């Protein structure tokens, strides 16, 4: 035992002799170095030299220490008292700008790409230019900084004072917000953006700046990324907005400055507008194609409009003569060509169309003006902008568009479905409640049909909701295409068809009982469809849509409709009026009233009526509720032109009119409905007043639309006369028939 104790003492002595005094002192606390020298690594130097007082955070173990740049010593000196760590660090990590709370582990930092950056003349915003350095070891006091961000330099020319610039990706890429930074020892840092900020605004100060020597450079600090479809910079100036748009892919790499093209090498307008003699400027929204449309208010003198523009070329010409922005007025009663010439000797002509309007204008532009080729494929990243008659402009961001309609899709003037990227909660759309889904219905057969038809249905006593629509002018991919109706699409929503929305998991009672949106439509071409067992009705399920609906739900609603029809088909059950347990009778009667007055006859004067077809006849069913008729839809063909009762044998009416109780209910409801239509019931004004107002609103647009689309069946004047005189006559005719039941 004595011998063993002696060995232990000897071993402890050897250990003490083998340790240096520094290593022993580590156990008492490891001090950070008093200073570091600093330089730049492999990067484009856009930060500039270190400035007196620049602050960096240096991380030894887990505790950051602030070091301040001393221009006299040309080194960073510890600006805070070092807090001892618990061991010897492997190396030092340094971060600029100072970010004490950023360290999350060896070589890992949480940083932020600012959404608002500062223009610093020849330098970039020091708070946005993220730099990181890693020493070779804990004995190294030299910091070599590498840029974690990349830079995008944009040159702005002109004479107006610039106050701010806003950068966005053409595909709504994330540009700013929270990010994770990884800095391996001695390597180039990697920055991964986790935030969702889609804009970066460059603030140039309260006074703004005036471009010098023909232009000024502005630099944005960005995470390494690729703008797949380019970017857009909107400059706010004292002369109005200037838009710089690049549509080619642009790569942003760490430590490098991206310069897209040398000045003057392009052939594109970056902004184009027209200034009236009063000084008001109206801008085009789409500059991508060879046709550029500028919409001005009705009454504007088109003979003296002055082009104001910016471009990426060398010069703008008209008939080979140079044109300076804002210098000369032209007569735009007809379209005029202007060309952008480049320093490379190339030139691109643009045909400038001016449209004077008194309706809101909807601008829809697909990426690269991609053709809307079918009714199935959504085209994402589509711009959707509305400029109202008071010039209020709302950009709804990235939307999606596809074709829509059945017979109308085969005609040159087509209708479209719109799906907004986000639900516009506060601003809505042209005064209508916010929703993602909308329809742009081409005015083809008539101007007033849908508006008047929707209003008729609103005046029923049993319909909870009917679509609303607004007449608009549509500019599609830079071309004005005439009069449209921007209408609410029939969807399940608290502001539309207010019934329960189902998910794939809703496969047991009572959840599986609703809600459903259905159409009876002879086109019978939707993915989810079936023909009813007893009346052979072409039923198509609209909601849940084909991506969400499950087989149990399809089977449930098909069985429900078959049971409803069975209760009509079977004499004993029909005599007991069991069908009323399945079908909301009042809504079905009200729909009959509306369509009898509308008298739509389909695509041919003597063809199968839309209502009888059936075609676009909607139903909905809430959870634990009955099948309800409506909303009513698609009134644009031969409204009020048919004076014959057409639907007493169509759909289920042939059977229902055999029921004395059903006929009695029709007689009972008719006076209330007529009073509402004539303004003596729930509506204070007659529908004829509404018809007059619609005709007034669309009159000027219709004159131009008729010239653009010569095949349109109705002229507004004849359509208005048919509806205005036909409606009272049709009500008299229908009342006489109802009284005879």
PyMOL commands that set and color helices and strands:
alter all, ss='L'
color gray80, all
select helices_A, chain A and resi 2-18+21-26+100-102+367-369+407-410+449-458+511-513+551-569+571-575+578-581+585-598+610-613+653-656+660-678+687-708+716-739
alter helices_A, ss='H'
color red, helices_A
select strands_A, chain A and resi 35-40+55-59+64-70+75-78+93-96+103-105+108-113+116-118+131-134+142-147+149-156+161-169+177-182+190-193+199-203+209-210+216-223+225-227+231-237+240-246+250-252+257-258+269-275+281-283+291-297+305-311+315-318+321-322+329-330+336-341+347-357+360-365+379-387+393-404+415-420+437-442+469-476+479-488+516-520+529-531+538-543+617-621+627-629
alter strands_A, ss='S'
color yellow, strands_A
deselect
rebuild
show_as cartoon
